[in-house]
């Protein structure tokens, strides 16, 4: 999820600008992803997909 945010907005020339402008949403996505990951078993299999993260952020 978080890498997707970077891919959509960043390139090597503007990475600092993207981090500054999207810091809050990047951190929200990272926190939601992390919290969902702790509810699953395993390392990779516990990683949430985009839909799961978006549902958590809407709740």
JODA-V229017 format. One record per helix or strand of 3 or more residues. SS is the DSSP state (hx for helix, st for strand). FROM is the first residue (numbers start at 1). TO is the last residue. If there is no record, write none. Layout:
{{SS:FROM:TO} {SS:FROM:TO}}
This chain:
{{hx:2:9} {hx:15:37} {hx:50:58}}
